[in-house]
């Protein structure tokens, strides 16, 4: 497939499909592992199942750890833990 063929397909897209096509094309441009993960997460269906007792308990424990200062946060922009 050539760029010319891609341009032809893009021009033939209905207006309502342009945002989805843009997302897909962006995932190919400069795609690295983080882009692929981000794309997979964006495309994943929403988890609408109710939380289990174990999940609620884990969330409560995590919130207690945060309040108690037992959690370190990593800043990906500076590559530093705080």
N, C-alpha and C positions, 0 to 999 in steps of 0.2 A: 504494500500500500504506500502511496506517495503522499506528500503534503497536499498536493493538489486534490487528491481524493478526500483527504480529511477536511479540507476547506469546503469541498462540495457538500459533504455530509453535514458540516456545521451550518452552512447556509440553508440547508433543507430542514433543519430542526424547527419544530414549532416553538414559539416564544416561551411557552410554559415549561419546556424542557431544557431551556438554556441554563438555568441555575444548576441543575443536576449535572449537565454535561460539563460545566465549568469546574465543578467540584472534582469530577472524575479526571479531567485533563490536568488540573492542578496537582492531583495525587501522583501523576507521572513525572511532572517537571521537578527536577532536583529531588526526586523521591529518595529518602533515606529511611532508616528503620523507624525513626520517630514519626515521619509523615505516614508511613504505612500503618503504624499503630493508631495514630490519630484518625486516619481514614476508616480503619476497621471499627473503632469506637463510635465514630459518627454514624456509620452505617448499621450498627448493631440495633436490634429492636429494644425498645424500652422494657426494663424489667418491672412488670407491674404485679408481681406475685407478692402476697403479704409476707412480712418478715417472720421468721421462725423465732421461737423462744431463745435459741442459741444466738441467733443474729442480734436480737434486741439486747441480750446480755453482753455480747461483744461490743456493741456500740456504747452501752453504759460504761463498761470498763475503759474503753478508749477515751470517752469524755472525762472520766475521773482522772485518767493519766494526764490528759491535757491540763485540767484544772490544777493538778498537783505539780505540774512542771516536769513531768517525767518523759516528755516528748521533745525530740529535736526536729526542727523543720529544715529541709534542704531547699535552698534557693537555686533553681536551675540556671538563672541568669548569671549569678556570681560563682556557682559551683561551690558554695559554702554552706555548712550546717550551722544552724543557730540554736 
